[in-house]
Amino acid sequence: MDLIRSRAFEFVEQVGSLPDAAGVVDAMGRVLGQYGFDYFCCAYVAPLSTEPARDAVLAERLPAGFLDMYSEGQYVWDDPALRYCKATVRPFRWFREAPYDPEREPRAAELVQRARDFGMVDGFMIPVASPTGRMGQVYFGGAAIELPERELPALHLMALYAFDRALRLRGLPAVPQLVLSLREREVLTQAALGRSTDEIADALNITGRTVKAHVKSCCKKLGAATRTQAVMIAMRDRLISP
């Protein structure tokens, strides 16, 4: 197993016992620092109308002064990365893959430049389905990232666990989980092993259509948008153990 994947699983094992938000981001830094990741942030995609923008941030290690600048400038409403979080369920390269028009959206272009001025040149953003019903995101960034694309699943897994721990440390009530059926757990376990729909159908002696129906049910119960996300949430909540 590659080093980053091994260390990502170590992070998953320890994150539930971390005592505060600072501990969560410090633990991410220990795993990812050697790959150029210096900055981390777990936050809701947008603040509620009744809360200050800073209250949407659950845990962070960002450059000194960045959040003050971001909040005072009210950039949350012009941030192309946060906007893109609402349109995708896949991890994406921060700013590089979040579309915006510099000429028609000068505030977005201004934010991108100001982030670079703070040393936040590159990174990844992971959309997260929050159990509170609000869309969340986890940002991993730095000046120069050296992470192979094939390692994105490890980053995705860490993001889910980090966001969940930061959310629980905030003191929000846990949402009761819906129970997956035995067959649904079997399907997700097979999916976690990297098997295709046809391979899962053969292994469980059911049709491909039935596999897809079980996956759809799992996604609905777990608040996931994709099969991959359902697998990660089920692993996070120890509903399956591949």
ZADO-1210 file (C-alpha; in nm, 4 decimals, padded with zeros to 6 digits):
<atoms>
<atom x="00.0000" y="00.0000" z="00.0000" code="MET" pos="1"/>
<atom x="00.1313" y="00.3470" z="-00.0869" code="ASP" pos="2"/>
<atom x="00.2544" y="00.5569" z="00.2055" code="LEU" pos="3"/>
<atom x="-00.0133" y="00.8258" z="00.1748" code="ILE" pos="4"/>
<atom x="-00.2931" y="00.5684" z="00.1703" code="ARG" pos="5"/>
<atom x="-00.1511" y="00.3927" z="00.4724" code="SER" pos="6"/>
<atom x="-00.1180" y="00.7210" z="00.6605" code="ARG" pos="7"/>
<atom x="-00.4663" y="00.8279" z="00.5520" code="ALA" pos="8"/>
<atom x="-00.6082" y="00.5170" z="00.7172" code="PHE" pos="9"/>
<atom x="-00.4037" y="00.5941" z="01.0287" code="GLU" pos="10"/>
<atom x="-00.5615" y="00.9410" z="01.0284" code="PHE" pos="11"/>
<atom x="-00.9075" y="00.7845" z="00.9980" code="VAL" pos="12"/>
<atom x="-00.8365" y="00.5646" z="01.3007" code="GLU" pos="13"/>
<atom x="-00.7204" y="00.8503" z="01.5232" code="GLN" pos="14"/>
<atom x="-00.9372" y="01.1443" z="01.4156" code="VAL" pos="15"/>
<atom x="-01.2333" y="01.0383" z="01.6311" code="GLY" pos="16"/>
<atom x="-01.0276" y="01.0859" z="01.9464" code="SER" pos="17"/>
<atom x="-00.8820" y="01.4279" z="01.8606" code="LEU" pos="18"/>
<atom x="-00.9919" y="01.6751" z="02.1302" code="PRO" pos="19"/>
<atom x="-01.0326" y="01.9942" z="01.9298" code="ASP" pos="20"/>
<atom x="-01.0455" y="02.1492" z="01.5821" code="ALA" pos="21"/>
<atom x="-00.6788" y="02.2490" z="01.5961" code="ALA" pos="22"/>
<atom x="-00.5907" y="01.8845" z="01.6513" code="GLY" pos="23"/>
<atom x="-00.7827" y="01.7858" z="01.3383" code="VAL" pos="24"/>
<atom x="-00.5927" y="02.0228" z="01.1101" code="VAL" pos="25"/>
<atom x="-00.2613" y="01.9435" z="01.2794" code="ASP" pos="26"/>
<atom x="-00.3181" y="01.5739" z="01.2134" code="ALA" pos="27"/>
<atom x="-00.3921" y="01.6462" z="00.8454" code="MET" pos="28"/>
<atom x="-00.0727" y="01.8487" z="00.8294" code="GLY" pos="29"/>
<atom x="00.1344" y="01.5603" z="00.9650" code="ARG" pos="30"/>
<atom x="00.0028" y="01.3309" z="00.6927" code="VAL" pos="31"/>
<atom x="00.0122" y="01.5747" z="00.4010" code="LEU" pos="32"/>
<atom x="00.2847" y="01.8287" z="00.4766" code="GLY" pos="33"/>
<atom x="00.5469" y="01.6455" z="00.2737" code="GLN" pos="34"/>
<atom x="00.3257" y="01.6791" z="-00.0356" code="TYR" pos="35"/>
<atom x="00.3138" y="02.0582" z="-00.0180" code="GLY" pos="36"/>
<atom x="-00.0087" y="02.0968" z="00.1798" code="PHE" pos="37"/>
<atom x="00.0268" y="02.3753" z="00.4356" code="ASP" pos="38"/>
<atom x="-00.3307" y="02.4993" z="00.4681" code="TYR" pos="39"/>
<atom x="-00.6563" y="02.3269" z="00.5580" code="PHE" pos="40"/>
<atom x="-01.0148" y="02.4315" z="00.6106" code="CYS" pos="41"/>
<atom x="-01.3357" y="02.2451" z="00.6989" code="CYS" pos="42"/>
<atom x="-01.6402" y="02.4655" z="00.6468" code="ALA" pos="43"/>
<atom x="-01.9940" y="02.4879" z="00.5233" code="TYR" pos="44"/>
<atom x="-02.0178" y="02.6052" z="00.1641" code="VAL" pos="45"/>
<atom x="-02.2187" y="02.9111" z="00.2702" code="ALA" pos="46"/>
<atom x="-02.3150" y="03.0731" z="00.6011" code="PRO" pos="47"/>
<atom x="-02.6753" y="03.0875" z="00.7116" code="LEU" pos="48"/>
<atom x="-02.8490" y="03.4231" z="00.6790" code="SER" pos="49"/>
<atom x="-02.8604" y="03.4381" z="01.0593" code="THR" pos="50"/>
<atom x="-02.4902" y="03.3762" z="01.1250" code="GLU" pos="51"/>
<atom x="-02.1638" y="03.5650" z="01.0609" code="PRO" pos="52"/>
<atom x="-01.9603" y="03.4248" z="00.7726" code="ALA" pos="53"/>
<atom x="-01.6842" y="03.3120" z="01.0107" code="ARG" pos="54"/>
<atom x="-01.9300" y="03.0806" z="01.1890" code="ASP" pos="55"/>
<atom x="-01.9497" y="02.8664" z="00.8756" code="ALA" pos="56"/>
<atom x="-01.5839" y="02.7656" z="00.9364" code="VAL" pos="57"/>
<atom x="-01.5550" y="02.4538" z="01.1543" code="LEU" pos="58"/>
<atom x="-01.1772" y="02.4064" z="01.1592" code="ALA" pos="59"/>
<atom x="-00.8936" y="02.5790" z="00.9781" code="GLU" pos="60"/>
<atom x="-00.5249" y="02.6401" z="00.9437" code="ARG" pos="61"/>
<atom x="-00.5016" y="02.9228" z="00.6926" code="LEU" pos="62"/>
<atom x="-00.2519" y="03.2073" z="00.6445" code="PRO" pos="63"/>
<atom x="-00.2703" y="03.4739" z="00.9156" code="ALA" pos="64"/>
<atom x="-00.5127" y="03.7449" z="00.8129" code="GLY" pos="65"/>
<atom x="-00.6727" y="03.5544" z="00.5261" code="PHE" pos="66"/>
<atom x="-01.0040" y="03.4854" z="00.6962" code="LEU" pos="67"/>
<atom x="-01.0262" y="03.8458" z="00.8170" code="ASP" pos="68"/>
<atom x="-00.9731" y="03.9669" z="00.4610" code="MET" pos="69"/>
<atom x="-01.2174" y="03.7108" z="00.3228" code="TYR" pos="70"/>
<atom x="-01.4894" y="03.7947" z="00.5758" code="SER" pos="71"/>
<atom x="-01.4527" y="04.1711" z="00.5606" code="GLU" pos="72"/>
<atom x="-01.4631" y="04.1623" z="00.1807" code="GLY" pos="73"/>
<atom x="-01.7655" y="03.9270" z="00.1852" code="GLN" pos="74"/>
<atom x="-01.5979" y="03.7126" z="-00.0799" code="TYR" pos="75"/>
<atom x="-01.8095" y="03.4113" z="00.0167" code="VAL" pos="76"/>
<atom x="-02.0681" y="03.5332" z="-00.2357" code="TRP" pos="77"/>
<atom x="-01.8100" y="03.5612" z="-00.5184" code="ASP" pos="78"/>
<atom x="-01.5909" y="03.2581" z="-00.4508" code="ASP" pos="79"/>
<atom x="-01.5858" y="03.0401" z="-00.7667" code="PRO" pos="80"/>
<atom x="-01.4636" y="02.7379" z="-00.5707" code="ALA" pos="81"/>
<atom x="-01.7576" y="02.7458" z="-00.3299" code="LEU" pos="82"/>
<atom x="-01.9952" y="02.7938" z="-00.6210" code="ARG" pos="83"/>
<atom x="-01.8464" y="02.4928" z="-00.7980" code="TYR" pos="84"/>
<atom x="-01.8906" y="02.2844" z="-00.4814" code="CYS" pos="85"/>
<atom x="-02.2645" y="02.3156" z="-00.5358" code="LYS" pos="86"/>
<atom x="-02.2340" y="02.1810" z="-00.8898" code="ALA" pos="87"/>
<atom x="-02.0108" y="01.8757" z="-00.8383" code="THR" pos="88"/>
<atom x="-01.9624" y="01.5885" z="-00.5971" code="VAL" pos="89"/>
<atom x="-01.6068" y="01.5166" z="-00.7087" code="ARG" pos="90"/>
<atom x="-01.2838" y="01.6549" z="-00.5636" code="PRO" pos="91"/>
<atom x="-01.1460" y="01.9323" z="-00.7841" code="PHE" pos="92"/>
<atom x="-00.8349" y="02.1434" z="-00.8185" code="ARG" pos="93"/>
<atom x="-00.8886" y="02.4647" z="-00.6266" code="TRP" pos="94"/>
<atom x="-00.9538" y="02.7598" z="-00.8627" code="PHE" pos="95"/>
<atom x="-00.7951" y="02.5780" z="-01.1601" code="ARG" pos="96"/>
<atom x="-01.1091" y="02.3728" z="-01.2205" code="GLU" pos="97"/>
<atom x="-01.3656" y="02.6084" z="-01.0672" code="ALA" pos="98"/>
<atom x="-01.4891" y="02.8084" z="-01.3687" code="PRO" pos="99"/>
<atom x="-01.5266" y="03.1856" z="-01.3644" code="TYR" pos="100"/>
<atom x="-01.4945" y="03.4705" z="-01.6143" code="ASP" pos="101"/>
<atom x="-01.2301" y="03.7231" z="-01.4996" code="PRO" pos="102"/>
<atom x="-01.3813" y="03.9990" z="-01.7127" code="GLU" pos="103"/>
<atom x="-01.7432" y="03.9475" z="-01.6123" code="ARG" pos="104"/>
<atom x="-01.6616" y="03.8478" z="-01.2547" code="GLU" pos="105"/>
<atom x="-01.3956" y="04.0915" z="-01.1336" code="PRO" pos="106"/>
<atom x="-01.4620" y="04.0088" z="-00.7680" code="ARG" pos="107"/>
<atom x="-01.3882" y="03.6417" z="-00.8314" code="ALA" pos="108"/>
<atom x="-01.0667" y="03.7329" z="-01.0131" code="ALA" pos="109"/>
<atom x="-00.9748" y="03.9637" z="-00.7265" code="GLU" pos="110"/>
<atom x="-01.0250" y="03.6839" z="-00.4725" code="LEU" pos="111"/>
<atom x="-00.8089" y="03.4431" z="-00.6711" code="VAL" pos="112"/>
<atom x="-00.5278" y="03.6975" z="-00.6807" code="GLN" pos="113"/>
<atom x="-00.5582" y="03.7820" z="-00.3117" code="ARG" pos="114"/>
<atom x="-00.5505" y="03.4123" z="-00.2208" code="ALA" pos="115"/>
<atom x="-00.2293" y="03.3766" z="-00.4209" code="ARG" pos="116"/>
<atom x="-00.0860" y="03.6765" z="-00.2407" code="ASP" pos="117"/>
<atom x="-00.1395" y="03.4830" z="00.0825" code="PHE" pos="118"/>
<atom x="00.0448" y="03.1809" z="-00.0594" code="GLY" pos="119"/>
<atom x="-00.2670" y="02.9802" z="-00.1390" code="MET" pos="120"/>
<atom x="-00.1665" y="02.9081" z="-00.4967" code="VAL" pos="121"/>
<atom x="-00.2760" y="02.5484" z="-00.5423" code="ASP" pos="122"/>
<atom x="-00.4876" y="02.2878" z="-00.3721" code="GLY" pos="123"/>
<atom x="-00.7904" y="02.0626" z="-00.3765" code="PHE" pos="124"/>
<atom x="-01.1460" y="02.1134" z="-00.2570" code="MET" pos="125"/>
<atom x="-01.3639" y="01.8201" z="-00.1554" code="ILE" pos="126"/>
<atom x="-01.7440" y="01.8690" z="-00.1446" code="PRO" pos="127"/>
<atom x="-01.8965" y="01.6937" z="00.1575" code="VAL" pos="128"/>
<atom x="-02.2574" y="01.5967" z="00.2241" code="ALA" pos="129"/>
<atom x="-02.3194" y="01.7124" z="00.5805" code="SER" pos="130"/>
<atom x="-02.5506" y="01.5120" z="00.8113" code="PRO" pos="131"/>
<atom x="-02.7016" y="01.8454" z="00.9189" code="THR" pos="132"/>
<atom x="-02.8414" y="01.8919" z="00.5682" code="GLY" pos="133"/>
<atom x="-02.5998" y="02.1738" z="00.4780" code="ARG" pos="134"/>
<atom x="-02.3394" y="02.1311" z="00.2054" code="MET" pos="135"/>
<atom x="-01.9840" y="02.1295" z="00.3353" code="GLY" pos="136"/>
<atom x="-01.6340" y="02.1358" z="00.1909" code="GLN" pos="137"/>
<atom x="-01.2789" y="02.0575" z="00.2926" code="VAL" pos="138"/>
<atom x="-00.9882" y="02.2517" z="00.1421" code="TYR" pos="139"/>
<atom x="-00.6302" y="02.1239" z="00.1256" code="PHE" pos="140"/>
<atom x="-00.3832" y="02.3765" z="-00.0177" code="GLY" pos="141"/>
<atom x="-00.0419" y="02.5326" z="-00.0369" code="GLY" pos="142"/>
<atom x="00.2052" y="02.7044" z="-00.2656" code="ALA" pos="143"/>
<atom x="00.3009" y="02.3954" z="-00.4673" code="ALA" pos="144"/>
<atom x="00.1174" y="02.0643" z="-00.4392" code="ILE" pos="145"/>
<atom x="00.2886" y="01.7407" z="-00.5372" code="GLU" pos="146"/>
<atom x="00.0161" y="01.4807" z="-00.5073" code="LEU" pos="147"/>
<atom x="-00.0444" y="01.2269" z="-00.7856" code="PRO" pos="148"/>
<atom x="-00.4034" y="01.2247" z="-00.9097" code="GLU" pos="149"/>
<atom x="-00.4281" y="00.8545" z="-00.8236" code="ARG" pos="150"/>
<atom x="-00.4026" y="00.9487" z="-00.4534" code="GLU" pos="151"/>
<atom x="-00.7196" y="01.1620" z="-00.4598" code="LEU" pos="152"/>
<atom x="-00.9314" y="00.8830" z="-00.3029" code="PRO" pos="153"/>
<atom x="-00.7082" y="00.8968" z="00.0081" code="ALA" pos="154"/>
<atom x="-00.7570" y="01.2733" z="00.0245" code="LEU" pos="155"/>
<atom x="-01.1322" y="01.2287" z="-00.0211" code="HIS" pos="156"/>
<atom x="-01.1500" y="00.9791" z="00.2639" code="LEU" pos="157"/>
<atom x="-00.9545" y="01.2077" z="00.4964" code="MET" pos="158"/>
<atom x="-01.1842" y="01.4973" z="00.4088" code="ALA" pos="159"/>
<atom x="-01.4972" y="01.3046" z="00.5065" code="LEU" pos="160"/>
<atom x="-01.3564" y="01.2059" z="00.8439" code="TYR" pos="161"/>
<atom x="-01.2039" y="01.5476" z="00.9136" code="ALA" pos="162"/>
<atom x="-01.5275" y="01.7295" z="00.8359" code="PHE" pos="163"/>
<atom x="-01.7318" y="01.4881" z="01.0453" code="ASP" pos="164"/>
<atom x="-01.5007" y="01.5282" z="01.3472" code="ARG" pos="165"/>
<atom x="-01.4912" y="01.9071" z="01.3145" code="ALA" pos="166"/>
<atom x="-01.8705" y="01.9090" z="01.2944" code="LEU" pos="167"/>
<atom x="-01.9102" y="01.6969" z="01.6066" code="ARG" pos="168"/>
<atom x="-01.6569" y="01.9073" z="01.7971" code="LEU" pos="169"/>
<atom x="-01.8765" y="02.2076" z="01.7217" code="ARG" pos="170"/>
<atom x="-02.1310" y="02.0390" z="01.9454" code="GLY" pos="171"/>
<atom x="-02.4087" y="01.9937" z="01.6933" code="LEU" pos="172"/>
<atom x="-02.6484" y="01.7095" z="01.7724" code="PRO" pos="173"/>
<atom x="-02.5849" y="01.3861" z="01.5897" code="ALA" pos="174"/>
<atom x="-02.8468" y="01.2937" z="01.3337" code="VAL" pos="175"/>
<atom x="-02.9842" y="00.9405" z="01.3816" code="PRO" pos="176"/>
<atom x="-02.8647" y="00.7133" z="01.1040" code="GLN" pos="177"/>
<atom x="-03.0978" y="00.5073" z="00.8927" code="LEU" pos="178"/>
<atom x="-03.0086" y="00.1398" z="00.9020" code="VAL" pos="179"/>
<atom x="-02.8792" y="-00.0256" z="00.5869" code="LEU" pos="180"/>
<atom x="-03.0153" y="-00.3691" z="00.5093" code="SER" pos="181"/>
<atom x="-02.7818" y="-00.6683" z="00.5012" code="LEU" pos="182"/>
<atom x="-02.7973" y="-00.6750" z="00.1202" code="ARG" pos="183"/>
<atom x="-02.7242" y="-00.3018" z="00.0966" code="GLU" pos="184"/>
<atom x="-02.4180" y="-00.3471" z="00.3192" code="ARG" pos="185"/>
<atom x="-02.3041" y="-00.6374" z="00.1018" code="GLU" pos="186"/>
<atom x="-02.3372" y="-00.4266" z="-00.2133" code="VAL" pos="187"/>
<atom x="-02.1454" y="-00.1341" z="-00.0634" code="LEU" pos="188"/>
<atom x="-01.8751" y="-00.3657" z="00.0684" code="THR" pos="189"/>
<atom x="-01.8280" y="-00.5080" z="-00.2804" code="GLN" pos="190"/>
<atom x="-01.8192" y="-00.1552" z="-00.4229" code="ALA" pos="191"/>
<atom x="-01.5574" y="-00.0564" z="-00.1656" code="ALA" pos="192"/>
<atom x="-01.3404" y="-00.3385" z="-00.3005" code="LEU" pos="193"/>
<atom x="-01.3486" y="-00.1692" z="-00.6407" code="GLY" pos="194"/>
<atom x="-01.5859" y="-00.4077" z="-00.8130" code="ARG" pos="195"/>
<atom x="-01.8096" y="-00.2998" z="-01.0981" code="SER" pos="196"/>
<atom x="-02.1878" y="-00.3352" z="-01.1077" code="THR" pos="197"/>
<atom x="-02.1621" y="-00.6559" z="-01.3130" code="ASP" pos="198"/>
<atom x="-01.8971" y="-00.8006" z="-01.0817" code="GLU" pos="199"/>
<atom x="-02.1097" y="-00.7224" z="-00.7754" code="ILE" pos="200"/>
<atom x="-02.4110" y="-00.8833" z="-00.9433" code="ALA" pos="201"/>
<atom x="-02.2124" y="-01.2015" z="-01.0151" code="ASP" pos="202"/>
<atom x="-02.0675" y="-01.2153" z="-00.6633" code="ALA" pos="203"/>
<atom x="-02.4075" y="-01.1782" z="-00.4954" code="LEU" pos="204"/>
<atom x="-02.6058" y="-01.3742" z="-00.7555" code="ASN" pos="205"/>
<atom x="-02.8395" y="-01.0848" z="-00.8317" code="ILE" pos="206"/>
<atom x="-02.9008" y="-00.8743" z="-01.1424" code="THR" pos="207"/>
<atom x="-02.7177" y="-00.5558" z="-01.2307" code="GLY" pos="208"/>
<atom x="-03.0479" y="-00.3695" z="-01.2111" code="ARG" pos="209"/>
<atom x="-03.0909" y="-00.4899" z="-00.8516" code="THR" pos="210"/>
<atom x="-02.7365" y="-00.3766" z="-00.7660" code="VAL" pos="211"/>
<atom x="-02.8152" y="-00.0285" z="-00.8992" code="LYS" pos="212"/>
<atom x="-03.1400" y="-00.0194" z="-00.6997" code="ALA" pos="213"/>
<atom x="-02.9537" y="-00.1056" z="-00.3794" code="HIS" pos="214"/>
<atom x="-02.6898" y="00.1591" z="-00.4498" code="VAL" pos="215"/>
<atom x="-02.9616" y="00.4182" z="-00.5115" code="LYS" pos="216"/>
<atom x="-03.1260" y="00.3258" z="-00.1810" code="SER" pos="217"/>
<atom x="-02.7917" y="00.3498" z="00.0029" code="CYS" pos="218"/>
<atom x="-02.7253" y="00.6939" z="-00.1434" code="CYS" pos="219"/>
<atom x="-03.0678" y="00.8152" z="-00.0327" code="LYS" pos="220"/>
<atom x="-03.0276" y="00.6804" z="00.3205" code="LYS" pos="221"/>
<atom x="-02.6738" y="00.8120" z="00.3647" code="LEU" pos="222"/>
<atom x="-02.7236" y="01.1500" z="00.1995" code="GLY" pos="223"/>
<atom x="-02.4677" y="01.0656" z="-00.0686" code="ALA" pos="224"/>
<atom x="-02.4698" y="01.1869" z="-00.4261" code="ALA" pos="225"/>
<atom x="-02.2635" y="00.9049" z="-00.5772" code="THR" pos="226"/>
<atom x="-02.1758" y="00.5415" z="-00.5111" code="ARG" pos="227"/>
<atom x="-01.8208" y="00.6395" z="-00.4166" code="THR" pos="228"/>
<atom x="-01.9468" y="00.8915" z="-00.1644" code="GLN" pos="229"/>
<atom x="-02.1911" y="00.6347" z="-00.0193" code="ALA" pos="230"/>
<atom x="-01.9032" y="00.3894" z="00.0258" code="VAL" pos="231"/>
<atom x="-01.6909" y="00.6477" z="00.2045" code="MET" pos="232"/>
<atom x="-01.9733" y="00.7557" z="00.4344" code="ILE" pos="233"/>
<atom x="-02.0518" y="00.3921" z="00.5169" code="ALA" pos="234"/>
<atom x="-01.6842" y="00.3299" z="00.5963" code="MET" pos="235"/>
<atom x="-01.6662" y="00.6468" z="00.8046" code="ARG" pos="236"/>
<atom x="-01.9694" y="00.5431" z="01.0080" code="ASP" pos="237"/>
<atom x="-01.8431" y="00.1831" z="01.0331" code="ARG" pos="238"/>
<atom x="-02.1475" y="00.0434" z="00.8555" code="LEU" pos="239"/>
<atom x="-01.9152" y="-00.1637" z="00.6372" code="ILE" pos="240"/>
<atom x="-01.5634" y="-00.2988" z="00.6859" code="SER" pos="241"/>
<atom x="-01.4137" y="-00.3956" z="00.3471" code="PRO" pos="242"/>
</atoms>
